[in-house]
Amino acid sequence: MNPPESPERGDRDVERRERGVWDVERPESHVQGPRAGWPLYEVFVRGKRGLNHVHVGSLHAADDQMALRNARDLYTRRNEGVSIWVVRATDITASSPDEKDPFFAPSGDKVYRHPTFYEIPDDVPHI
């Protein structure tokens, strides 16, 4: 599909078309207007059949309560969620995958952290 001809765009667009490159120029931030200063929240939802929360997306909101309501409206429209977590993206600290060996190595000598250390009762169905 060829982009529409636009003589006022100049030689730059002609060069892009010749190279097969045609992209949409976007502003530095995709959020504009009064919402531009709103913090980014990461959204985690626990499904009806799940035992853990799963990251489902991100959104911008003015405060925590607005983020929670918007996450409910955006990510649980079909009543599939039973619990929602919203966390400011700036509050998340993560380990680097490149450092996984030295980061997780101290847990290897703690046998009580291994599942074989404990006996699981028969009346616990999900383990």
MMTF fields as JSON, N, C-alpha, C and O atoms, coordinates in Angstrom:
{
  "mmtfVersion": "1.0.0",
  "mmtfProducer": "UNKNOWN",
  "numBonds": 507,
  "numAtoms": 508,
  "numGroups": 127,
  "numChains": 1,
  "numModels": 1,
  "chainsPerModel": [1],
  "groupsPerChain": [127],
  "chainIdList": ["A"],
  "bondAtomList": [4, 2, 8, 6, 12, 10, 16, 14, 20, 18, 24, 22, 28, 26, 32, 30, 36, 34, 40, 38, 44, 42, 48, 46, 52, 50, 56, 54, 60, 58, 64, 62, 68, 66, 72, 70, 76, 74, 80, 78, 84, 82, 88, 86, 92, 90, 96, 94, 100, 98, 104, 102, 108, 106, 112, 110, 116, 114, 120, 118, 124, 122, 128, 126, 132, 130, 136, 134, 140, 138, 144, 142, 148, 146, 152, 150, 156, 154, 160, 158, 164, 162, 168, 166, 172, 170, 176, 174, 180, 178, 184, 182, 188, 186, 192, 190, 196, 194, 200, 198, 204, 202, 208, 206, 212, 210, 216, 214, 220, 218, 224, 222, 228, 226, 232, 230, 236, 234, 240, 238, 244, 242, 248, 246, 252, 250, 256, 254, 260, 258, 264, 262, 268, 266, 272, 270, 276, 274, 280, 278, 284, 282, 288, 286, 292, 290, 296, 294, 300, 298, 304, 302, 308, 306, 312, 310, 316, 314, 320, 318, 324, 322, 328, 326, 332, 330, 336, 334, 340, 338, 344, 342, 348, 346, 352, 350, 356, 354, 360, 358, 364, 362, 368, 366, 372, 370, 376, 374, 380, 378, 384, 382, 388, 386, 392, 390, 396, 394, 400, 398, 404, 402, 408, 406, 412, 410, 416, 414, 420, 418, 424, 422, 428, 426, 432, 430, 436, 434, 440, 438, 444, 442, 448, 446, 452, 450, 456, 454, 460, 458, 464, 462, 468, 466, 472, 470, 476, 474, 480, 478, 484, 482, 488, 486, 492, 490, 496, 494, 500, 498, 504, 502],
  "bondOrderList": [1, 1, 1, 1, 1, 1, 1, 1, 1, 1, 1, 1, 1, 1, 1, 1, 1, 1, 1, 1, 1, 1, 1, 1, 1, 1, 1, 1, 1, 1, 1, 1, 1, 1, 1, 1, 1, 1, 1, 1, 1, 1, 1, 1, 1, 1, 1, 1, 1, 1, 1, 1, 1, 1, 1, 1, 1, 1, 1, 1, 1, 1, 1, 1, 1, 1, 1, 1, 1, 1, 1, 1, 1, 1, 1, 1, 1, 1, 1, 1, 1, 1, 1, 1, 1, 1, 1, 1, 1, 1, 1, 1, 1, 1, 1, 1, 1, 1, 1, 1, 1, 1, 1, 1, 1, 1, 1, 1, 1, 1, 1, 1, 1, 1, 1, 1, 1, 1, 1, 1, 1, 1, 1, 1, 1, 1],
  "groupList": [{"groupName": "MET", "atomNameList": ["N", "CA", "C", "O"], "elementList": ["N", "C", "C", "O"], "formalChargeList": [0, 0, 0, 0], "bondAtomList": [1, 0, 2, 1, 3, 2], "bondOrderList": [1, 1, 2], "singleLetterCode": "M", "chemCompType": "L-PEPTIDE LINKING"}, {"groupName": "ASN", "atomNameList": ["N", "CA", "C", "O"], "elementList": ["N", "C", "C", "O"], "formalChargeList": [0, 0, 0, 0], "bondAtomList": [1, 0, 2, 1, 3, 2], "bondOrderList": [1, 1, 2], "singleLetterCode": "N", "chemCompType": "L-PEPTIDE LINKING"}, {"groupName": "PRO", "atomNameList": ["N", "CA", "C", "O"], "elementList": ["N", "C", "C", "O"], "formalChargeList": [0, 0, 0, 0], "bondAtomList": [1, 0, 2, 1, 3, 2], "bondOrderList": [1, 1, 2], "singleLetterCode": "P", "chemCompType": "L-PEPTIDE LINKING"}, {"groupName": "GLU", "atomNameList": ["N", "CA", "C", "O"], "elementList": ["N", "C", "C", "O"], "formalChargeList": [0, 0, 0, 0], "bondAtomList": [1, 0, 2, 1, 3, 2], "bondOrderList": [1, 1, 2], "singleLetterCode": "E", "chemCompType": "L-PEPTIDE LINKING"}, {"groupName": "SER", "atomNameList": ["N", "CA", "C", "O"], "elementList": ["N", "C", "C", "O"], "formalChargeList": [0, 0, 0, 0], "bondAtomList": [1, 0, 2, 1, 3, 2], "bondOrderList": [1, 1, 2], "singleLetterCode": "S", "chemCompType": "L-PEPTIDE LINKING"}, {"groupName": "ARG", "atomNameList": ["N", "CA", "C", "O"], "elementList": ["N", "C", "C", "O"], "formalChargeList": [0, 0, 0, 0], "bondAtomList": [1, 0, 2, 1, 3, 2], "bondOrderList": [1, 1, 2], "singleLetterCode": "R", "chemCompType": "L-PEPTIDE LINKING"}, {"groupName": "GLY", "atomNameList": ["N", "CA", "C", "O"], "elementList": ["N", "C", "C", "O"], "formalChargeList": [0, 0, 0, 0], "bondAtomList": [1, 0, 2, 1, 3, 2], "bondOrderList": [1, 1, 2], "singleLetterCode": "G", "chemCompType": "PEPTIDE LINKING"}, {"groupName": "ASP", "atomNameList": ["N", "CA", "C", "O"], "elementList": ["N", "C", "C", "O"], "formalChargeList": [0, 0, 0, 0], "bondAtomList": [1, 0, 2, 1, 3, 2], "bondOrderList": [1, 1, 2], "singleLetterCode": "D", "chemCompType": "L-PEPTIDE LINKING"}, {"groupName": "VAL", "atomNameList": ["N", "CA", "C", "O"], "elementList": ["N", "C", "C", "O"], "formalChargeList": [0, 0, 0, 0], "bondAtomList": [1, 0, 2, 1, 3, 2], "bondOrderList": [1, 1, 2], "singleLetterCode": "V", "chemCompType": "L-PEPTIDE LINKING"}, {"groupName": "TRP", "atomNameList": ["N", "CA", "C", "O"], "elementList": ["N", "C", "C", "O"], "formalChargeList": [0, 0, 0, 0], "bondAtomList": [1, 0, 2, 1, 3, 2], "bondOrderList": [1, 1, 2], "singleLetterCode": "W", "chemCompType": "L-PEPTIDE LINKING"}, {"groupName": "HIS", "atomNameList": ["N", "CA", "C", "O"], "elementList": ["N", "C", "C", "O"], "formalChargeList": [0, 0, 0, 0], "bondAtomList": [1, 0, 2, 1, 3, 2], "bondOrderList": [1, 1, 2], "singleLetterCode": "H", "chemCompType": "L-PEPTIDE LINKING"}, {"groupName": "GLN", "atomNameList": ["N", "CA", "C", "O"], "elementList": ["N", "C", "C", "O"], "formalChargeList": [0, 0, 0, 0], "bondAtomList": [1, 0, 2, 1, 3, 2], "bondOrderList": [1, 1, 2], "singleLetterCode": "Q", "chemCompType": "L-PEPTIDE LINKING"}, {"groupName": "ALA", "atomNameList": ["N", "CA", "C", "O"], "elementList": ["N", "C", "C", "O"], "formalChargeList": [0, 0, 0, 0], "bondAtomList": [1, 0, 2, 1, 3, 2], "bondOrderList": [1, 1, 2], "singleLetterCode": "A", "chemCompType": "L-PEPTIDE LINKING"}, {"groupName": "LEU", "atomNameList": ["N", "CA", "C", "O"], "elementList": ["N", "C", "C", "O"], "formalChargeList": [0, 0, 0, 0], "bondAtomList": [1, 0, 2, 1, 3, 2], "bondOrderList": [1, 1, 2], "singleLetterCode": "L", "chemCompType": "L-PEPTIDE LINKING"}, {"groupName": "TYR", "atomNameList": ["N", "CA", "C", "O"], "elementList": ["N", "C", "C", "O"], "formalChargeList": [0, 0, 0, 0], "bondAtomList": [1, 0, 2, 1, 3, 2], "bondOrderList": [1, 1, 2], "singleLetterCode": "Y", "chemCompType": "L-PEPTIDE LINKING"}, {"groupName": "PHE", "atomNameList": ["N", "CA", "C", "O"], "elementList": ["N", "C", "C", "O"], "formalChargeList": [0, 0, 0, 0], "bondAtomList": [1, 0, 2, 1, 3, 2], "bondOrderList": [1, 1, 2], "singleLetterCode": "F", "chemCompType": "L-PEPTIDE LINKING"}, {"groupName": "LYS", "atomNameList": ["N", "CA", "C", "O"], "elementList": ["N", "C", "C", "O"], "formalChargeList": [0, 0, 0, 0], "bondAtomList": [1, 0, 2, 1, 3, 2], "bondOrderList": [1, 1, 2], "singleLetterCode": "K", "chemCompType": "L-PEPTIDE LINKING"}, {"groupName": "THR", "atomNameList": ["N", "CA", "C", "O"], "elementList": ["N", "C", "C", "O"], "formalChargeList": [0, 0, 0, 0], "bondAtomList": [1, 0, 2, 1, 3, 2], "bondOrderList": [1, 1, 2], "singleLetterCode": "T", "chemCompType": "L-PEPTIDE LINKING"}, {"groupName": "ILE", "atomNameList": ["N", "CA", "C", "O"], "elementList": ["N", "C", "C", "O"], "formalChargeList": [0, 0, 0, 0], "bondAtomList": [1, 0, 2, 1, 3, 2], "bondOrderList": [1, 1, 2], "singleLetterCode": "I", "chemCompType": "L-PEPTIDE LINKING"}],
  "groupTypeList": [0, 1, 2, 2, 3, 4, 2, 3, 5, 6, 7, 5, 7, 8, 3, 5, 5, 3, 5, 6, 8, 9, 7, 8, 3, 5, 2, 3, 4, 10, 8, 11, 6, 2, 5, 12, 6, 9, 2, 13, 14, 3, 8, 15, 8, 5, 6, 16, 5, 6, 13, 1, 10, 8, 10, 8, 6, 4, 13, 10, 12, 12, 7, 7, 11, 0, 12, 13, 5, 1, 12, 5, 7, 13, 14, 17, 5, 5, 1, 3, 6, 8, 4, 18, 9, 8, 8, 5, 12, 17, 7, 18, 17, 12, 4, 4, 2, 7, 3, 16, 7, 2, 15, 15, 12, 2, 4, 6, 7, 16, 8, 14, 5, 10, 2, 17, 15, 14, 3, 18, 2, 7, 7, 8, 2, 10, 18],
  "groupIdList": [1, 2, 3, 4, 5, 6, 7, 8, 9, 10, 11, 12, 13, 14, 15, 16, 17, 18, 19, 20, 21, 22, 23, 24, 25, 26, 27, 28, 29, 30, 31, 32, 33, 34, 35, 36, 37, 38, 39, 40, 41, 42, 43, 44, 45, 46, 47, 48, 49, 50, 51, 52, 53, 54, 55, 56, 57, 58, 59, 60, 61, 62, 63, 64, 65, 66, 67, 68, 69, 70, 71, 72, 73, 74, 75, 76, 77, 78, 79, 80, 81, 82, 83, 84, 85, 86, 87, 88, 89, 90, 91, 92, 93, 94, 95, 96, 97, 98, 99, 100, 101, 102, 103, 104, 105, 106, 107, 108, 109, 110, 111, 112, 113, 114, 115, 116, 117, 118, 119, 120, 121, 122, 123, 124, 125, 126, 127],
  "secStructList": [7, 7, 7, 7, 7, 7, 4, 4, 4, 7, 2, 2, 2, 2, 2, 2, 2, 2, 2, 6, 7, 7, 7, 7, 7, 7, 7, 1, 7, 1, 7, 7, 4, 4, 4, 4, 4, 1, 7, 3, 3, 3, 3, 3, 3, 3, 3, 1, 1, 7, 1, 1, 7, 3, 3, 3, 3, 3, 3, 3, 7, 1, 1, 2, 2, 2, 2, 2, 2, 2, 2, 2, 2, 2, 2, 7, 6, 6, 1, 7, 3, 3, 3, 3, 3, 3, 3, 3, 4, 4, 4, 7, 7, 7, 7, 7, 4, 4, 4, 2, 2, 2, 2, 2, 4, 4, 4, 4, 4, 7, 4, 4, 4, 1, 4, 4, 4, 1, 7, 7, 7, 6, 6, 7, 6, 6, 7],
  "xCoordList": [0.852, 0.0, 0.892, 1.756, 0.696, 1.489, 0.833, -0.393, 1.622, 1.058, 0.554, 1.01, -0.369, -0.891, 0.2, 1.088, 0.114, 1.074, 0.808, -0.341, 1.854, 1.724, 2.907, 3.973, 2.75, 3.88, 4.455, 5.637, 3.663, 4.181, 5.099, 5.779, 5.139, 6.013, 7.466, 8.361, 7.72, 9.088, 9.86, 9.313, 11.154, 12.044, 12.22, 12.506, 12.055, 12.233, 11.286, 11.699, 10.024, 9.058, 9.33, 9.102, 9.811, 10.151, 11.269, 11.224, 12.262, 13.367, 12.874, 13.326, 11.969, 11.422, 10.668, 10.821, 9.865, 9.113, 10.05, 9.805, 11.116, 12.059, 12.768, 13.064, 13.038, 13.689, 12.691, 13.099, 11.411, 10.393, 10.039, 9.427, 10.422, 10.138, 9.031, 9.154, 7.978, 6.904, 6.341, 5.669, 6.604, 6.127, 5.363, 5.456, 4.615, 3.839, 4.677, 5.124, 4.889, 5.636, 4.728, 3.605, 5.246, 4.458, 5.129, 6.351, 4.345, 4.963, 5.715, 5.522, 6.576, 7.378, 6.51, 6.877, 5.407, 4.495, 3.171, 2.665, 2.609, 1.328, 0.164, -0.972, 0.426, -0.605, -0.431, 0.643, -1.494, -1.415, -2.522, -3.466, -2.398, -3.423, -3.296, -2.197, -4.431, -4.376, -3.912, -3.458, -4.011, -3.603, -2.11, -1.621, -1.383, 0.037, 0.846, 1.864, 0.425, 1.159, 0.734, 1.316, -0.266, -0.746, 0.278, 0.886, 0.476, 1.46, 0.966, -0.233, 1.921, 1.638, 1.452, 2.257, 0.397, 0.116, 0.198, -0.223, 0.744, 0.743, -0.429, -0.678, -1.151, -2.373, -2.169, -1.686, -2.548, -2.479, -3.878, -4.531, -4.343, -5.678, -5.565, -4.806, -6.33, -6.439, -7.756, -8.819, -7.683, -8.876, -9.62, -9.108, -10.831, -11.649, -10.988, -11.108, -10.302, -9.684, -8.213, -7.571, -7.682, -6.253, -5.954, -6.803, -4.741, -4.304, -3.365, -3.016, -2.952, -2.021, -2.479, -3.275, -1.97, -2.268, -1.347, -0.175, -1.879, -1.135, -1.14, -2.169, 0.0, 0.084, -0.724, -0.495, -1.675, -2.54, -2.362, -2.826, -1.704, -1.512, -1.14, -0.818, -1.196, -0.824, -1.866, -2.594, -1.933, -2.826, -2.329, -1.555, -2.775, -2.474, -3.71, -4.835, -3.497, -4.608, -4.111, -2.92, -5.053, -4.706, -4.327, -3.461, -4.977, -4.675, -4.944, -5.358, -4.699, -4.823, -6.252, -6.464, -7.229, -8.621, -9.093, -9.807, -8.7, -9.06, -8.4, -9.016, -7.164, -6.469, -7.197, -7.337, -7.655, -8.377, -9.697, -10.022, -10.454, -11.723, -11.499, -12.209, -10.509, -10.232, -9.727, -10.07, -8.924, -8.444, -9.612, -9.654, -10.557, -11.747, -12.512, -12.932, -12.695, -13.452, -12.722, -13.352, -11.407, -10.638, -10.324, -10.398, -9.977, -9.405, -10.293, -9.899, -11.476, -12.375, -13.79, -14.75, -13.922, -15.237, -16.165, -17.385, -15.611, -16.45, -16.56, -16.831, -16.352, -16.432, -15.482, -15.788, -14.322, -13.386, -12.438, -11.729, -12.405, -11.477, -12.155, -13.331, -11.402, -11.918, -11.115, -11.544, -9.942, -9.103, -8.221, -7.725, -8.03, -7.202, -6.168, -6.479, -4.947, -3.893, -3.481, -3.307, -3.319, -2.71, -1.504, -1.588, -0.388, 0.862, 1.485, 1.591, 1.896, 2.607, 3.868, 4.617, 4.094, 5.261, 6.557, 7.544, 6.563, 7.779, 8.072, 9.192, 7.076, 7.259, 7.713, 7.918, 7.872, 8.292, 9.804, 10.389, 10.412, 11.847, 12.021, 11.462, 12.782, 12.938, 14.404, 15.281, 14.65, 16.014, 16.284, 15.359, 17.54, 17.939, 18.076, 18.67, 17.543, 17.717, 19.185, 19.547, 20.029, 21.455, 22.134, 23.171, 21.564, 22.16, 21.426, 21.531, 20.681, 19.855, 20.678, 20.271, 21.822, 22.616, 23.136, 22.916, 23.817, 24.279, 23.139, 23.252, 22.048, 20.944, 20.208, 19.863, 19.967, 19.2, 20.068, 19.531, 21.368, 22.261, 22.15, 22.218, 21.985, 21.918, 20.767, 20.83, 19.723, 18.591, 18.84, 18.073, 19.89, 20.156, 20.497, 20.202, 21.107, 21.509, 20.445, 20.696, 19.292, 18.214, 17.177, 16.246, 17.342, 16.496, 15.028, 14.149, 14.754, 13.361, 12.597, 11.369, 13.286, 12.616, 12.219, 11.469, 12.706, 12.38, 11.06, 10.791, 10.239, 8.935, 9.038, 8.1, 10.141, 10.281, 10.506, 10.436, 10.772, 11.009, 9.711, 9.744, 8.581, 7.293, 6.405, 6.468, 5.582, 4.558, 3.281, 2.888, 2.64, 1.425, 0.217, 0.11, -0.7, -1.905, -2.762, -2.781, -3.465, -4.309, -5.495, -6.004, -5.949, -7.126, -6.804, -7.683, -5.57, -5.19, -5.183, -4.24, -6.22, -6.366, -5.484, -5.17, -5.081, -4.415, -2.893, -2.241, -2.311, -0.843, -0.421, 0.772],
  "yCoordList": [-1.178, 0.0, 1.233, 1.377, 2.091, 3.309, 4.438, 4.549, 5.275, 6.424, 7.451, 7.483, 8.278, 9.297, 10.285, 10.611, 10.741, 11.733, 13.063, 13.483, 13.709, 14.974, 15.858, 15.738, 16.742, 17.538, 18.461, 18.797, 18.881, 19.813, 19.144, 19.845, 17.841, 17.152, 17.173, 17.054, 17.315, 17.516, 16.252, 15.153, 16.456, 15.382, 14.288, 13.142, 14.624, 13.631, 12.453, 11.302, 12.726, 11.658, 10.861, 9.652, 11.527, 10.817, 9.821, 8.677, 10.258, 9.374, 8.185, 7.062, 8.405, 7.309, 6.314, 5.104, 6.805, 5.907, 5.073, 3.885, 5.677, 4.947, 3.852, 2.787, 4.104, 3.09, 2.073, 1.08, 2.289, 1.39, 1.671, 0.841, 2.833, 3.199, 4.237, 5.291, 3.94, 4.914, 4.741, 3.749, 5.678, 5.568, 6.813, 7.856, 6.681, 7.797, 8.468, 7.814, 9.744, 10.468, 10.694, 11.185, 10.322, 10.453, 11.451, 11.6, 12.128, 13.005, 12.165, 10.951, 12.814, 12.08, 11.338, 10.246, 11.886, 11.22, 11.001, 11.9, 9.808, 9.537, 10.105, 10.094, 10.597, 11.224, 12.728, 13.26, 13.41, 14.852, 15.527, 14.878, 16.821, 17.601, 17.521, 17.337, 17.66, 17.697, 16.384, 16.382, 15.257, 13.964, 13.703, 12.676, 14.604, 14.372, 14.2, 13.508, 14.806, 14.696, 13.531, 13.322, 12.77, 11.654, 10.53, 10.233, 9.9, 8.811, 7.55, 7.341, 6.726, 5.452, 4.376, 4.264, 3.589, 2.479, 1.166, 1.082, 0.144, -1.21, -1.943, -1.794, -2.735, -3.385, -4.903, -5.509, -5.499, -6.944, -7.433, -6.842, -8.508, -9.043, -10.515, -11.268, -10.909, -12.333, -12.837, -12.313, -13.848, -14.418, -15.322, -15.666, -15.708, -16.568, -17.913, -18.471, -18.427, -19.741, -19.657, -20.682, -18.468, -18.326, -18.161, -17.735, -18.504, -18.343, -17.163, -16.795, -16.569, -15.447, -14.318, -14.521, -13.146, -11.987, -11.992, -12.355, -11.589, -11.575, -10.151, -9.476, -9.701, -8.365, -8.352, -9.169, -7.418, -7.351, -6.075, -6.002, -5.073, -3.842, -2.664, -2.807, -1.496, -0.25, 0.811, 0.716, 1.818, 2.947, 4.163, 4.038, 5.331, 6.582, 6.988, 6.868, 7.47, 7.927, 9.015, 9.109, 9.836, 10.951, 10.486, 11.086, 9.407, 8.901, 7.396, 6.792, 6.806, 5.355, 4.861, 3.853, 5.569, 5.136, 5.218, 4.334, 6.266, 6.387, 5.268, 4.715, 4.934, 3.844, 2.524, 1.727, 2.292, 1.059, 0.979, -0.068, 2.068, 2.079, 1.913, 1.155, 2.627, 2.513, 1.118, 0.588, 0.525, -0.839, -1.817, -2.73, -1.625, -2.479, -2.353, -3.355, -1.119, -0.895, -1.406, -1.914, -1.274, -1.667, -3.155, -3.758, -3.748, -5.091, -6.189, -7.354, -5.862, -6.907, -6.694, -6.775, -6.426, -6.131, -7.339, -7.179, -8.531, -9.728, -10.445, -11.645, -9.72, -10.257, -11.425, -12.334, -11.407, -12.511, -12.316, -13.251, -11.142, -10.892, -10.939, -10.599, -11.366, -11.345, -10.393, -10.05, -9.965, -9.054, -8.266, -8.809, -6.986, -6.122, -5.431, -4.948, -5.392, -4.59, -3.531, -3.828, -2.292, -1.237, -0.712, -0.437, -0.581, -0.16, 0.911, 0.744, 2.012, 3.026, 2.412, 1.73, 2.656, 2.08, 2.533, 1.796, 3.725, 4.227, 3.51, 3.585, 2.81, 2.095, 0.652, -0.058, 0.211, -1.166, -1.207, -0.447, -2.098, -2.341, -3.796, -4.685, -4.044, -5.405, -5.789, -4.941, -7.077, -7.581, -7.73, -7.829, -7.745, -7.877, -9.353, -10.113, -9.781, -11.179, -11.554, -12.723, -10.576, -10.854, -11.235, -11.9, -10.824, -11.09, -12.189, -12.265, -13.048, -14.032, -15.041, -15.43, -15.471, -16.462, -15.923, -16.564, -14.774, -14.29, -13.808, -13.858, -13.345, -12.815, -13.933, -13.782, -15.058, -16.146, -17.235, -18.148, -17.168, -18.199, -18.369, -19.507, -17.319, -17.516, -18.41, -18.946, -18.591, -19.413, -20.901, -21.713, -21.287, -22.697, -23.503, -24.697, -22.894, -23.639, -23.634, -24.142, -23.084, -23.038, -24.101, -23.829, -25.308, -26.429, -26.225, -26.8, -25.421, -25.196, -24.426, -24.355, -23.859, -23.165, -24.113, -23.725, -25.332, -26.3, -26.992, -27.262, -27.281, -27.891, -29.294, -29.748, -29.985, -31.335, -31.334, -32.392, -30.193, -30.079, -30.243, -30.657, -29.926, -29.93, -31.063, -31.464, -31.564, -32.527, -31.754, -30.888, -32.066, -31.359, -32.171, -33.351, -31.551, -32.266, -32.67, -31.981, -33.782, -34.278, -33.372, -33.358, -32.61, -31.765, -30.405, -29.547, -30.198, -28.97, -29.276, -29.894, -28.855, -29.285, -28.548, -29.114, -27.33, -26.534, -26.61, -25.883, -27.443, -27.554, -28.9, -29.196],
  "zCoordList": [0.0, 0.0, 0.0, 0.865, -0.931, -1.042, -0.272, -0.267, 0.376, 1.087, 0.088, -1.055, 0.502, -0.407, -0.805, -0.017, -2.02, -2.509, -1.815, -1.681, -1.385, -0.686, -1.068, -0.465, -2.051, -2.517, -1.45, -1.517, -0.469, 0.525, 1.547, 2.296, 1.6, 2.554, 2.108, 2.946, 0.85, 0.385, 0.078, -0.005, -0.086, -0.519, 0.534, 0.189, 1.797, 2.854, 2.672, 2.811, 2.361, 2.175, 0.908, 0.874, -0.128, -1.36, -1.07, -1.522, -0.32, 0.037, 0.864, 0.644, 1.797, 2.604, 1.737, 1.904, 0.826, -0.046, -0.901, -1.111, -1.394, -2.236, -1.447, -1.989, -0.187, 0.649, 1.182, 1.785, 0.981, 1.513, 2.953, 3.626, 3.423, 4.81, 4.809, 4.186, 5.493, 5.644, 7.039, 7.322, 7.896, 9.263, 9.654, 9.006, 10.717, 11.237, 12.307, 13.25, 12.173, 13.191, 14.387, 14.263, 15.544, 16.766, 17.686, 17.664, 18.484, 19.481, 20.503, 20.58, 21.292, 22.27, 23.274, 23.709, 23.641, 24.558, 23.847, 23.176, 23.992, 23.353, 24.152, 23.677, 25.348, 26.164, 26.062, 26.344, 25.658, 25.489, 26.278, 26.731, 26.435, 27.11, 28.615, 29.138, 29.332, 30.791, 31.411, 32.555, 30.685, 31.232, 31.09, 31.559, 30.458, 30.194, 31.479, 31.465, 32.579, 33.828, 34.707, 35.771, 34.286, 35.097, 35.111, 34.082, 36.271, 36.343, 35.636, 35.454, 35.249, 34.594, 35.656, 36.58, 35.524, 36.43, 35.662, 34.508, 36.314, 35.772, 36.414, 37.61, 35.619, 36.085, 36.128, 35.171, 37.262, 37.447, 37.817, 38.677, 37.174, 37.423, 37.796, 37.186, 38.803, 39.137, 38.59, 38.922, 37.759, 37.157, 38.119, 39.185, 37.74, 38.596, 38.853, 39.944, 37.864, 38.013, 38.381, 38.611, 38.437, 38.716, 40.188, 40.972, 40.547, 41.93, 42.09, 43.212, 40.985, 41.063, 40.153, 39.236, 40.418, 39.589, 38.376, 38.478, 37.235, 35.979, 35.436, 35.463, 34.946, 34.354, 33.065, 32.173, 32.969, 31.793, 30.988, 29.85, 31.545, 30.788, 31.666, 32.845, 31.049, 31.717, 31.413, 30.424, 32.266, 32.023, 32.784, 33.733, 32.367, 33.059, 33.853, 33.368, 35.076, 35.908, 36.848, 37.145, 37.31, 38.185, 39.59, 40.226, 40.085, 41.422, 41.471, 40.482, 42.644, 42.79, 42.565, 41.891, 43.128, 42.986, 41.538, 41.063, 40.845, 39.435, 38.629, 37.717, 38.957, 38.27, 38.491, 37.563, 39.705, 40.011, 39.245, 38.684, 39.216, 38.477, 36.978, 36.317, 36.448, 35.013, 34.656, 33.599, 35.519, 35.274, 35.261, 34.437, 36.173, 36.186, 34.881, 34.303, 34.416, 33.187, 31.948, 31.02, 31.931, 30.746, 30.681, 29.61, 31.808, 31.777, 32.347, 32.321, 32.859, 33.369, 32.853, 33.619, 31.58, 31.019, 31.004, 31.035, 30.957, 30.87, 32.218, 32.267, 33.288, 34.652, 34.881, 35.653, 34.208, 34.385, 35.56, 35.932, 36.146, 37.244, 38.596, 38.726, 39.607, 40.977, 41.858, 42.96, 41.368, 42.132, 41.172, 40.185, 41.465, 40.615, 41.494, 42.582, 41.009, 41.627, 40.633, 39.451, 41.088, 40.275, 41.049, 42.245, 40.347, 40.969, 40.094, 38.879, 40.71, 39.924, 39.346, 40.045, 38.083, 37.408, 38.067, 38.066, 38.623, 39.273, 40.585, 41.089, 41.151, 42.411, 42.221, 43.205, 40.995, 40.723, 40.569, 39.798, 41.306, 41.189, 40.791, 41.432, 39.751, 39.237, 39.161, 38.99, 39.29, 39.106, 37.616, 36.81, 37.269, 35.871, 35.509, 36.275, 34.36, 33.944, 33.755, 33.891, 33.445, 33.269, 34.582, 34.574, 35.696, 37.004, 37.763, 38.987, 37.051, 37.747, 38.542, 39.637, 38.02, 38.751, 40.078, 41.106, 40.112, 41.419, 42.318, 43.542, 41.719, 42.524, 43.264, 44.436, 42.575, 43.171, 43.798, 44.424, 43.654, 44.194, 45.711, 46.174, 46.511, 47.966, 48.424, 49.531, 47.622, 48.055, 47.869, 48.386, 47.146, 46.88, 48.115, 48.163, 49.113, 50.306, 51.406, 52.499, 51.146, 52.137, 51.765, 51.006, 52.301, 51.892, 52.255, 51.613, 53.267, 53.642, 52.569, 52.626, 51.606, 50.504, 49.377, 48.481, 49.41, 48.366, 48.702, 49.872, 47.701, 47.982, 48.573, 49.228, 48.361, 48.904, 50.41, 51.035, 51.003, 52.442, 53.234, 54.393, 52.627, 53.314, 52.816, 51.653, 53.718, 53.324, 53.046, 53.827, 51.939, 51.545, 51.994, 51.663, 52.747, 53.171, 51.972, 50.952, 52.105, 51.01, 50.731, 49.611, 51.728, 51.528, 50.901, 50.813, 50.468, 49.769, 48.272, 47.778, 47.539, 46.143, 45.133, 44.086, 45.405, 44.37, 44.405, 43.655, 45.227, 45.26, 44.713, 44.653]
}
